[in-house]
Amino acid sequence: MWKKRKPAIQIKSRGELDVMREAGLVVGRTLQRLTEAVKPGITTADLDAIAEESIRSAGATPSFKGYQGFPACICTSVNEEIVHGIPSPSKVLAEGDVISIDCGAIVDGWHGDSAVTVPVGEITPEEHRLLEVCEESMWRGLAAGLAGGRLSDIGHAVETYVRGQGDYGIVEEYVGHGIGTEMHMDPAVPNYGLPGRGPVLVPGMCFAVEPMVNLGTAETLLLDDDWTVITGDGRRSAHFEHTFAVTEDGPWVLTALDGGARLKDA
């Protein structure tokens, strides 16, 4: 009886990475526009319209719209919503909210995927710190994506940083992923775990690193819309994500407008 082989991780050529970089820049510029648009009184449907115009005007296609039936171009997750929130004209942002915006785009069949969490006006110091910890943990994970390392080094770096900052909940049910000719590809990239395990990282591999960190419990609940995931205790959550490529010269952050320059300076 034949043993079932584990799916191989897609390896991209330099030319294919260049196209993924184009998709990544579309995503990065769209998220920049959306971040600037976030303010009290705007609806999440307004943000979705901005995203669709930004992506399509760049000659790209939204990755999310129609994906497994998802009805919008971005995910907009507000306050206790962790991920996969559906934009709505009735969801009006208010002073003191936080919103995670997740965005994907396709250029010539290749994907980019990134997310940011943005304060709406003034938020509390505790919430500011949550956003800082989550974003920095993402960068720690990206920095661990070195050729010759192991896949689990990424999640270990994320978890080690978060655990060192306080009693935060690291979401385990929703993780990062491989990316390329599909938005979600093998392997999964957890935000926790021991180092030195899993596949060896080689140039041409691409992954999306996306920690989701909660102020309270790591427990999650799925709402009746079968998309929106919320925290189990109703406290707030943050979510940051970048797509990167493993290269001989270190991680190339395809969805960062500067390519992840901070990693070169570290």
Backbone as CSV, one residue per row, in Angstrom:
resi,resn,N_x,N_y,N_z,CA_x,CA_y,CA_z,C_x,C_y,C_z
1,MET,0.854,-1.199,0.000,0.000,0.000,0.000,0.882,1.238,0.000
2,TRP,0.571,2.178,-0.876,1.368,3.385,-0.984,1.108,4.303,0.202
3,LYS,2.183,4.875,0.725,2.035,5.885,1.767,1.667,7.215,1.128
4,LYS,0.761,7.921,1.772,0.376,9.236,1.258,1.494,10.233,1.536
5,ARG,1.980,10.875,0.511,3.068,11.844,0.682,2.520,13.166,1.185
6,LYS,3.274,13.814,2.049,2.899,15.145,2.492,3.070,16.126,1.330
7,PRO,2.149,17.095,1.197,2.272,18.046,0.093,3.593,18.803,0.163
8,ALA,4.227,18.956,-0.972,5.473,19.720,-1.022,5.170,21.201,-0.866
9,ILE,6.116,21.932,-0.299,5.970,23.382,-0.180,6.382,24.010,-1.502
10,GLN,5.534,24.871,-2.026,5.783,25.491,-3.324,7.042,26.371,-3.270
11,ILE,7.934,26.158,-4.227,9.159,26.963,-4.340,9.003,27.888,-5.545
12,LYS,9.241,29.178,-5.322,9.074,30.162,-6.382,10.417,30.549,-6.983
13,SER,10.388,30.804,-8.291,11.555,31.367,-8.963,11.658,32.855,-8.641
14,ARG,12.792,33.464,-8.990,12.935,34.901,-8.757,11.869,35.680,-9.518
15,GLY,11.556,35.270,-10.738,10.525,35.970,-11.493,9.164,35.858,-10.851
16,GLU,8.860,34.695,-10.303,7.581,34.519,-9.620,7.522,35.334,-8.330
17,LEU,8.637,35.410,-7.615,8.689,36.261,-6.423,8.479,37.723,-6.783
18,ASP,8.990,38.123,-7.928,8.798,39.517,-8.353,7.321,39.817,-8.578
19,VAL,6.572,38.841,-9.121,5.137,39.049,-9.307,4.432,39.059,-7.950
20,MET,4.851,38.187,-7.040,4.285,38.223,-5.689,4.578,39.553,-5.004
21,ARG,5.734,40.123,-5.283,6.047,41.449,-4.737,5.076,42.491,-5.283
22,GLU,4.724,42.389,-6.570,3.736,43.316,-7.128,2.404,43.189,-6.393
23,ALA,1.972,41.947,-6.169,0.728,41.725,-5.425,0.855,42.263,-4.007
24,GLY,2.016,42.040,-3.395,2.248,42.527,-2.041,2.199,44.036,-1.942
25,LEU,2.726,44.713,-2.951,2.685,46.176,-2.942,1.261,46.692,-3.108
26,VAL,0.454,46.010,-3.917,-0.955,46.398,-4.024,-1.622,46.302,-2.657
27,VAL,-1.364,45.207,-1.955,-1.940,45.023,-0.623,-1.417,46.086,0.340
28,GLY,-0.111,46.299,0.330,0.477,47.270,1.247,-0.055,48.674,1.039
29,ARG,-0.181,49.073,-0.208,-0.692,50.423,-0.498,-2.180,50.528,-0.147
30,THR,-2.915,49.453,-0.364,-4.329,49.460,-0.008,-4.497,49.585,1.497
31,LEU,-3.715,48.838,2.263,-3.803,48.939,3.717,-3.373,50.314,4.210
32,GLN,-2.428,50.925,3.526,-2.040,52.284,3.896,-3.210,53.243,3.700
33,ARG,-3.916,53.114,2.591,-5.089,53.950,2.343,-6.176,53.690,3.381
34,LEU,-6.390,52.435,3.707,-7.433,52.090,4.666,-7.090,52.603,6.062
35,THR,-5.837,52.488,6.441,-5.407,52.997,7.746,-5.674,54.492,7.859
36,GLU,-5.374,55.213,6.794,-5.607,56.660,6.785,-7.097,56.991,6.801
37,ALA,-7.933,56.082,6.287,-9.380,56.331,6.205,-10.111,56.014,7.506
38,VAL,-9.475,55.241,8.389,-10.143,54.852,9.629,-10.370,56.069,10.517
39,LYS,-11.627,56.300,10.886,-11.988,57.420,11.762,-13.390,57.172,12.300
40,PRO,-13.755,57.808,13.391,-15.123,57.647,13.891,-16.147,58.050,12.829
41,GLY,-17.181,57.239,12.674,-18.256,57.546,11.733,-18.178,56.796,10.426
42,ILE,-17.006,56.265,10.071,-16.913,55.505,8.824,-17.441,54.102,9.078
43,THR,-18.045,53.498,8.072,-18.530,52.132,8.226,-17.505,51.153,7.660
44,THR,-17.623,49.908,8.095,-16.710,48.905,7.551,-17.025,48.630,6.076
45,ALA,-18.256,48.851,5.646,-18.583,48.745,4.219,-17.895,49.854,3.423
46,ASP,-17.783,51.055,4.001,-17.044,52.135,3.354,-15.595,51.716,3.126
47,LEU,-15.004,51.104,4.124,-13.619,50.652,4.011,-13.485,49.582,2.929
48,ASP,-14.458,48.692,2.851,-14.429,47.656,1.822,-14.483,48.268,0.425
49,ALA,-15.280,49.307,0.254,-15.383,49.966,-1.052,-14.053,50.619,-1.428
50,ILE,-13.395,51.242,-0.455,-12.086,51.838,-0.701,-11.089,50.756,-1.125
51,ALA,-11.126,49.622,-0.424,-10.212,48.532,-0.733,-10.421,48.001,-2.139
52,GLU,-11.684,47.788,-2.504,-11.946,47.233,-3.839,-11.476,48.188,-4.931
53,GLU,-11.740,49.476,-4.752,-11.282,50.453,-5.747,-9.764,50.468,-5.831
54,SER,-9.101,50.418,-4.687,-7.644,50.460,-4.657,-7.034,49.240,-5.343
55,ILE,-7.559,48.071,-5.050,-7.019,46.838,-5.626,-7.273,46.773,-7.121
56,ARG,-8.509,47.035,-7.534,-8.844,46.897,-8.960,-8.198,47.992,-9.805
57,SER,-8.057,49.187,-9.251,-7.425,50.260,-10.027,-5.943,49.984,-10.265
58,ALA,-5.358,49.116,-9.459,-3.958,48.719,-9.645,-3.821,47.553,-10.616
59,GLY,-4.943,47.104,-11.166,-4.919,45.992,-12.108,-4.877,44.634,-11.440
60,ALA,-5.179,44.587,-10.141,-5.170,43.344,-9.383,-6.601,42.900,-9.081
61,THR,-6.730,41.711,-8.520,-8.021,41.142,-8.150,-8.050,40.909,-6.644
62,PRO,-9.132,41.260,-5.959,-9.220,40.949,-4.528,-9.188,39.441,-4.283
63,SER,-8.324,39.008,-3.375,-8.231,37.572,-3.069,-9.442,37.061,-2.314
64,PHE,-10.007,37.910,-1.448,-11.008,37.430,-0.508,-12.406,37.326,-1.111
65,LYS,-12.733,38.201,-2.039,-14.119,38.291,-2.504,-14.518,37.008,-3.230
66,GLY,-15.490,36.311,-2.672,-15.937,35.048,-3.234,-15.164,33.841,-2.740
67,TYR,-14.104,34.058,-1.965,-13.309,32.948,-1.456,-14.127,32.142,-0.450
68,GLN,-14.438,30.901,-0.810,-15.297,30.036,0.012,-16.598,30.745,0.408
69,GLY,-17.047,31.647,-0.481,-18.299,32.362,-0.268,-18.184,33.660,0.501
70,PHE,-16.963,34.082,0.840,-16.840,35.342,1.587,-17.318,36.496,0.704
71,PRO,-18.138,37.419,1.263,-18.833,38.394,0.412,-18.112,39.715,0.185
72,ALA,-16.905,39.904,0.691,-16.272,41.219,0.636,-14.803,41.109,0.231
73,CYS,-14.181,42.273,0.039,-12.779,42.326,-0.401,-11.793,42.323,0.756
74,ILE,-12.245,42.711,1.936,-11.405,42.715,3.125,-12.180,42.092,4.281
75,CYS,-11.442,41.671,5.293,-12.047,41.308,6.572,-11.873,42.487,7.519
76,THR,-12.941,42.840,8.211,-12.907,43.957,9.156,-13.393,43.447,10.513
77,SER,-12.472,43.310,11.448,-12.776,42.709,12.745,-12.594,43.766,13.826
78,VAL,-13.681,44.094,14.517,-13.716,45.242,15.422,-13.758,44.774,16.880
79,ASN,-12.852,45.334,17.684,-12.830,45.131,19.135,-12.613,43.669,19.505
80,GLU,-13.649,42.975,20.012,-13.487,41.587,20.432,-13.465,40.616,19.257
81,GLU,-13.737,41.126,18.041,-13.644,40.271,16.854,-12.165,40.068,16.525
82,ILE,-11.779,38.816,16.373,-10.377,38.482,16.154,-10.033,38.510,14.672
83,VAL,-10.860,37.853,13.865,-10.534,37.658,12.453,-11.811,37.323,11.691
84,HIS,-11.773,37.595,10.365,-12.834,37.200,9.423,-14.141,37.963,9.590
85,GLY,-14.093,39.151,10.215,-15.281,39.977,10.299,-15.731,40.437,8.917
86,ILE,-17.039,40.459,8.700,-17.605,40.819,7.395,-17.969,42.305,7.387
87,PRO,-17.456,43.073,6.413,-17.841,44.485,6.324,-19.346,44.663,6.187
88,SER,-19.864,45.739,6.794,-21.304,45.978,6.781,-21.583,47.482,6.837
89,PRO,-22.608,47.949,6.116,-22.980,49.365,6.204,-23.531,49.736,7.572
90,SER,-23.907,48.744,8.369,-24.440,49.031,9.707,-23.359,49.010,10.786
91,LYS,-22.133,48.637,10.412,-21.040,48.595,11.377,-20.295,49.921,11.298
92,VAL,-20.630,50.837,12.229,-20.068,52.186,12.225,-18.969,52.258,13.281
93,LEU,-17.786,52.679,12.878,-16.682,52.783,13.827,-16.883,53.973,14.754
94,ALA,-16.513,53.783,16.009,-16.675,54.818,17.025,-15.344,55.087,17.705
95,GLU,-15.222,56.281,18.277,-14.036,56.648,19.054,-13.748,55.569,20.099
96,GLY,-12.487,55.137,20.135,-12.091,54.135,21.106,-12.137,52.701,20.616
97,ASP,-12.675,52.464,19.415,-12.648,51.124,18.834,-11.236,50.780,18.359
98,VAL,-11.007,49.482,18.151,-9.853,49.032,17.374,-10.384,48.149,16.259
99,ILE,-9.755,48.213,15.093,-10.221,47.425,13.957,-9.039,46.742,13.286
100,SER,-9.177,45.432,13.108,-8.228,44.667,12.298,-8.742,44.642,10.863
101,ILE,-7.856,44.993,9.935,-8.192,44.975,8.509,-7.250,44.000,7.819
102,ASP,-7.819,42.968,7.218,-7.065,41.917,6.536,-7.362,42.035,5.049
103,CYS,-6.315,42.017,4.229,-6.475,42.323,2.800,-5.609,41.387,1.969
104,GLY,-6.144,40.962,0.835,-5.380,40.141,-0.095,-5.613,40.583,-1.524
105,ALA,-4.606,40.377,-2.376,-4.725,40.730,-3.792,-3.979,39.714,-4.637
106,ILE,-4.449,39.566,-5.878,-3.856,38.630,-6.829,-3.356,39.409,-8.042
107,VAL,-2.115,39.153,-8.440,-1.539,39.697,-9.674,-1.023,38.519,-10.501
108,ASP,-1.571,38.363,-11.702,-1.140,37.293,-12.610,-1.112,35.924,-11.920
109,GLY,-2.097,35.685,-11.063,-2.234,34.386,-10.428,-1.463,34.207,-9.141
110,TRP,-0.751,35.241,-8.696,0.057,35.155,-7.475,-0.516,36.078,-6.401
111,HIS,-0.469,35.609,-5.149,-1.171,36.267,-4.047,-0.250,37.044,-3.120
112,GLY,-0.832,38.103,-2.533,-0.254,38.795,-1.383,-1.320,38.896,-0.311
113,ASP,-0.904,38.863,0.968,-1.858,38.809,2.075,-1.243,39.515,3.271
114,SER,-1.971,40.463,3.852,-1.424,41.241,4.965,-2.572,41.787,5.806
115,ALA,-2.269,42.108,7.063,-3.284,42.665,7.966,-2.646,43.647,8.933
116,VAL,-3.437,44.621,9.346,-3.030,45.584,10.369,-4.184,45.762,11.343
117,THR,-3.857,46.178,12.559,-4.889,46.579,13.518,-4.696,48.054,13.820
118,VAL,-5.785,48.810,13.719,-5.724,50.272,13.731,-6.617,50.812,14.847
119,PRO,-6.128,51.758,15.641,-6.997,52.404,16.630,-7.931,53.398,15.953
120,VAL,-9.133,53.519,16.472,-10.085,54.528,15.990,-10.064,55.671,17.015
121,GLY,-9.370,56.738,16.676,-9.216,57.830,17.633,-8.360,57.391,18.803
122,GLU,-8.743,57.814,20.006,-7.964,57.514,21.209,-8.389,56.173,21.808
123,ILE,-7.406,55.331,22.109,-7.677,54.081,22.809,-6.861,54.067,24.104
124,THR,-7.098,53.097,24.948,-6.442,53.072,26.250,-4.978,52.652,26.114
125,PRO,-4.139,53.006,27.090,-2.745,52.538,27.069,-2.632,51.017,27.003
126,GLU,-3.514,50.307,27.685,-3.498,48.850,27.647,-3.737,48.337,26.232
127,GLU,-4.651,48.990,25.520,-4.942,48.578,24.141,-3.810,48.950,23.203
128,HIS,-3.213,50.120,23.401,-2.037,50.490,22.606,-0.944,49.445,22.762
129,ARG,-0.735,49.027,23.994,0.316,48.042,24.244,-0.014,46.715,23.585
130,LEU,-1.273,46.317,23.601,-1.686,45.097,22.904,-1.291,45.159,21.434
131,LEU,-1.592,46.282,20.780,-1.261,46.418,19.364,0.245,46.368,19.154
132,GLU,0.990,47.021,20.023,2.453,47.021,19.895,3.023,45.617,20.051
133,VAL,2.533,44.892,21.048,3.037,43.541,21.295,2.733,42.628,20.114
134,CYS,1.515,42.701,19.604,1.134,41.847,18.480,1.974,42.158,17.244
135,GLU,2.121,43.435,16.937,2.894,43.794,15.746,4.361,43.393,15.892
136,GLU,4.942,43.650,17.046,6.345,43.290,17.239,6.531,41.775,17.185
137,SER,5.561,41.019,17.717,5.681,39.557,17.656,5.683,39.072,16.208
138,MET,4.913,39.729,15.344,4.942,39.391,13.918,6.329,39.598,13.349
139,TRP,6.943,40.742,13.678,8.288,41.032,13.153,9.309,40.049,13.698
140,ARG,9.141,39.619,14.939,10.050,38.607,15.483,9.914,37.301,14.706
141,GLY,8.674,36.949,14.368,8.457,35.752,13.570,9.057,35.869,12.186
142,LEU,8.872,37.014,11.549,9.448,37.230,10.225,10.969,37.131,10.262
143,ALA,11.574,37.699,11.289,13.033,37.690,11.415,13.579,36.277,11.555
144,ALA,12.738,35.360,12.051,13.173,33.972,12.222,13.047,33.153,10.941
145,GLY,12.515,33.743,9.892,12.310,33.020,8.638,13.559,32.977,7.787
146,LEU,14.597,32.332,8.293,15.915,32.331,7.661,16.177,31.031,6.909
147,ALA,16.792,31.150,5.748,17.190,29.965,4.997,18.078,29.088,5.872
148,GLY,17.755,27.788,5.891,18.492,26.855,6.726,17.860,26.620,8.076
149,GLY,16.952,27.504,8.482,16.220,27.302,9.721,15.075,26.337,9.521
150,ARG,14.245,26.213,10.541,13.093,25.328,10.483,11.813,26.138,10.595
151,LEU,10.750,25.577,10.046,9.475,26.289,10.024,9.026,26.686,11.422
152,SER,9.201,25.807,12.404,8.699,26.102,13.745,9.471,27.219,14.437
153,ASP,10.623,27.610,13.886,11.361,28.737,14.470,10.522,30.010,14.436
154,ILE,9.657,30.119,13.425,8.829,31.318,13.268,7.841,31.433,14.424
155,GLY,7.055,30.396,14.644,6.071,30.424,15.718,6.717,30.524,17.087
156,HIS,7.868,29.883,17.257,8.580,29.962,18.535,8.981,31.398,18.838
157,ALA,9.450,32.111,17.797,9.842,33.516,17.999,8.643,34.375,18.367
158,VAL,7.505,34.140,17.715,6.283,34.880,18.043,5.894,34.628,19.499
159,GLU,5.795,33.361,19.857,5.330,33.006,21.201,6.289,33.509,22.278
160,THR,7.579,33.346,22.057,8.558,33.765,23.063,8.441,35.253,23.354
161,TYR,8.274,36.037,22.309,8.145,37.478,22.520,6.868,37.810,23.286
162,VAL,5.743,37.275,22.845,4.462,37.604,23.489,4.474,37.171,24.954
163,ARG,4.945,35.965,25.226,4.962,35.468,26.608,5.816,36.357,27.509
164,GLY,6.831,36.979,26.935,7.698,37.843,27.718,7.130,39.220,27.995
165,GLN,5.978,39.537,27.402,5.415,40.881,27.536,4.239,40.956,28.500
166,GLY,3.735,39.823,28.959,2.589,39.861,29.859,1.673,38.677,29.638
167,ASP,0.542,38.722,30.284,-0.397,37.606,30.269,-1.405,37.768,29.137
168,TYR,-0.921,37.623,27.920,-1.774,37.745,26.740,-2.211,36.360,26.269
169,GLY,-3.350,36.325,25.571,-3.813,35.089,24.961,-3.366,35.008,23.516
170,ILE,-2.620,33.968,23.164,-2.191,33.748,21.777,-3.167,32.777,21.127
171,VAL,-3.861,33.232,20.102,-4.855,32.401,19.428,-4.155,31.227,18.741
172,GLU,-4.678,30.016,18.959,-4.064,28.818,18.395,-4.856,28.215,17.241
173,GLU,-6.173,28.454,17.214,-6.999,27.815,16.177,-6.789,28.432,14.792
174,TYR,-6.312,29.645,14.730,-6.133,30.348,13.456,-4.663,30.745,13.349
175,VAL,-4.043,30.383,12.239,-2.585,30.465,12.122,-2.181,31.026,10.763
176,GLY,-0.885,31.245,10.607,-0.348,31.643,9.305,-0.315,30.456,8.349
177,HIS,0.245,30.688,7.163,0.107,29.675,6.106,1.096,29.922,4.977
178,GLY,1.309,28.873,4.191,1.999,29.054,2.931,1.150,29.859,1.977
179,ILE,1.799,30.454,0.993,1.084,31.328,0.048,1.845,31.363,-1.273
180,GLY,1.119,31.530,-2.362,1.742,31.585,-3.684,0.677,31.633,-4.756
181,THR,0.490,30.530,-5.477,-0.566,30.489,-6.491,-1.941,30.302,-5.861
182,GLU,-1.972,30.048,-4.561,-3.202,30.072,-3.776,-2.963,30.935,-2.552
183,MET,-4.049,31.476,-2.005,-3.888,32.325,-0.825,-3.501,31.505,0.394
184,HIS,-4.136,30.344,0.565,-3.834,29.472,1.690,-3.270,28.160,1.148
185,MET,-2.025,27.894,1.481,-1.351,26.687,1.021,-0.661,26.017,2.205
186,ASP,-0.311,24.751,2.044,0.530,24.098,3.036,1.908,24.769,3.039
187,PRO,2.527,24.809,4.216,2.089,24.275,5.496,1.435,25.351,6.346
188,ALA,0.763,24.932,7.430,0.306,25.885,8.435,1.515,26.449,9.178
189,VAL,1.392,27.708,9.602,2.476,28.381,10.335,1.914,28.855,11.677
190,PRO,1.955,28.003,12.700,1.416,28.381,14.009,2.192,29.537,14.639
191,ASN,1.559,30.181,15.604,2.189,31.299,16.321,2.696,30.861,17.696
192,TYR,3.114,29.626,17.787,3.572,29.043,19.046,4.352,27.778,18.699
193,GLY,5.058,27.246,19.685,5.701,25.956,19.501,7.189,25.975,19.784
194,LEU,7.771,24.780,19.752,9.193,24.616,19.990,9.983,24.924,18.725
195,PRO,11.232,25.384,18.853,12.047,25.667,17.671,12.639,24.396,17.080
196,GLY,13.178,24.520,15.874,13.943,23.437,15.279,13.132,22.281,14.758
197,ARG,11.870,22.507,14.461,11.015,21.424,13.985,10.375,21.800,12.645
198,GLY,9.906,20.786,11.947,9.229,21.033,10.677,10.209,21.156,9.526
199,PRO,9.695,21.511,8.356,10.530,21.588,7.157,11.668,22.596,7.293
200,VAL,12.769,22.290,6.629,13.862,23.245,6.520,13.446,24.361,5.565
201,LEU,13.728,25.600,5.934,13.383,26.745,5.092,14.429,26.913,4.004
202,VAL,13.958,27.003,2.772,14.870,27.180,1.637,14.403,28.366,0.801
203,PRO,15.329,29.020,0.107,14.949,30.169,-0.714,13.847,29.814,-1.705
204,GLY,12.893,30.734,-1.843,11.763,30.538,-2.736,10.493,30.132,-2.031
205,MET,10.608,29.708,-0.763,9.401,29.460,0.015,8.779,30.782,0.449
206,CYS,7.458,30.821,0.509,6.751,32.027,0.949,5.695,31.660,1.985
207,PHE,5.606,32.496,3.007,4.669,32.258,4.090,4.013,33.561,4.515
208,ALA,2.808,33.449,5.050,2.148,34.575,5.712,2.243,34.329,7.208
209,VAL,2.826,35.270,7.918,2.962,35.198,9.368,1.918,36.126,9.955
210,GLU,1.028,35.589,10.818,-0.085,36.423,11.287,-0.516,36.098,12.719
211,PRO,0.223,36.620,13.692,-0.209,36.427,15.082,-1.514,37.153,15.372
212,MET,-2.337,36.520,16.198,-3.560,37.108,16.742,-3.436,37.013,18.255
213,VAL,-3.428,38.153,18.909,-3.133,38.222,20.334,-4.279,38.920,21.046
214,ASN,-4.738,38.314,22.143,-5.892,38.828,22.885,-5.466,39.412,24.233
215,LEU,-6.228,40.383,24.705,-5.970,40.941,26.029,-6.240,39.911,27.133
216,GLY,-7.166,39.023,26.893,-7.522,38.045,27.912,-7.247,36.632,27.460
217,THR,-8.283,35.814,27.470,-8.145,34.403,27.144,-7.787,34.179,25.676
218,ALA,-7.156,33.049,25.409,-6.891,32.639,24.025,-8.098,31.958,23.399
219,GLU,-9.133,31.697,24.203,-10.318,30.998,23.721,-11.026,31.817,22.646
220,THR,-11.552,31.127,21.639,-12.267,31.788,20.550,-13.660,31.201,20.392
221,LEU,-14.551,32.003,19.803,-15.910,31.566,19.485,-16.224,31.980,18.049
222,LEU,-16.924,31.130,17.324,-17.350,31.429,15.961,-18.799,31.888,15.986
223,LEU,-19.071,33.062,15.396,-20.434,33.584,15.388,-21.309,32.832,14.387
224,ASP,-22.605,33.115,14.440,-23.570,32.400,13.612,-23.415,32.672,12.125
225,ASP,-22.664,33.738,11.752,-22.451,33.978,10.320,-21.440,32.999,9.724
226,ASP,-20.853,32.151,10.570,-19.866,31.137,10.166,-18.566,31.728,9.639
227,TRP,-18.338,32.997,9.911,-17.091,33.663,9.526,-16.433,34.345,10.719
228,THR,-17.155,35.216,11.383,-16.558,36.090,12.388,-16.160,35.305,13.635
229,VAL,-14.884,35.466,14.016,-14.344,34.806,15.203,-14.128,35.865,16.277
230,ILE,-14.609,35.596,17.493,-14.476,36.562,18.579,-13.742,35.928,19.766
231,THR,-13.297,36.778,20.673,-12.645,36.291,21.883,-13.677,35.656,22.807
232,GLY,-13.241,34.633,23.533,-14.156,33.922,24.399,-14.646,34.724,25.581
233,ASP,-13.879,35.766,25.974,-14.270,36.567,27.138,-14.732,37.970,26.773
234,GLY,-14.826,38.268,25.479,-15.314,39.573,25.045,-14.285,40.689,25.120
235,ARG,-13.038,40.362,25.493,-12.000,41.391,25.534,-11.398,41.579,24.145
236,ARG,-10.580,42.595,24.003,-10.135,42.994,22.663,-8.962,42.160,22.145
237,SER,-8.845,42.199,20.827,-7.844,41.390,20.142,-7.116,42.242,19.107
238,ALA,-5.903,41.834,18.774,-5.120,42.472,17.708,-4.628,41.408,16.742
239,HIS,-4.422,41.818,15.500,-4.024,40.896,14.421,-3.140,41.667,13.447
240,PHE,-1.937,41.163,13.237,-1.034,41.729,12.230,-0.517,40.606,11.351
241,GLU,-0.251,40.933,10.095,0.180,39.900,9.144,1.022,40.518,8.040
242,HIS,2.063,39.790,7.638,2.808,40.091,6.422,3.108,38.791,5.686
243,THR,3.209,38.888,4.365,3.704,37.808,3.518,5.196,38.019,3.297
244,PHE,5.982,36.944,3.462,7.417,37.096,3.202,7.945,35.919,2.391
245,ALA,9.079,36.151,1.737,9.791,35.113,1.004,11.110,34.810,1.700
246,VAL,11.435,33.539,1.776,12.760,33.134,2.248,13.752,33.382,1.112
247,THR,14.839,34.092,1.415,15.885,34.326,0.418,17.252,34.072,1.047
248,GLU,18.265,33.984,0.205,19.634,33.805,0.702,20.072,34.993,1.542
249,ASP,19.472,36.152,1.284,19.865,37.384,1.967,18.970,37.708,3.158
250,GLY,18.137,36.763,3.571,17.229,36.999,4.682,15.802,37.159,4.212
251,PRO,14.864,37.317,5.132,13.451,37.433,4.762,13.176,38.687,3.922
252,TRP,12.426,38.501,2.855,11.975,39.620,2.016,10.478,39.760,2.269
253,VAL,10.090,40.864,2.906,8.693,41.042,3.304,7.936,41.642,2.122
254,LEU,7.222,40.803,1.425,6.643,41.171,0.135,5.502,42.162,0.261
255,THR,4.816,42.197,1.403,3.686,43.106,1.587,4.059,44.373,2.354
256,ALA,5.310,44.498,2.774,5.778,45.740,3.400,6.276,46.676,2.304
257,LEU,5.866,47.928,2.358,6.232,48.853,1.282,7.739,48.999,1.148
258,ASP,8.464,48.861,2.255,9.927,48.963,2.204,10.600,47.592,2.130
259,GLY,9.816,46.547,1.946,10.379,45.209,1.816,10.862,44.595,3.121
260,GLY,10.575,45.273,4.232,11.044,44.772,5.526,12.436,45.256,5.853
261,ALA,12.701,46.525,5.564,14.033,47.091,5.769,14.508,46.945,7.209
262,ARG,13.592,46.981,8.160,13.997,46.902,9.565,14.707,45.590,9.878
263,LEU,14.394,44.538,9.109,15.057,43.256,9.341,16.503,43.296,8.873
264,LYS,16.778,44.093,7.857,18.161,44.214,7.357,19.004,45.025,8.330
265,ASP,18.354,45.927,9.064,19.093,46.811,9.974,19.315,46.183,11.352
266,ALA,18.623,45.060,11.592,18.698,44.440,12.924,20.074,43.821,13.177
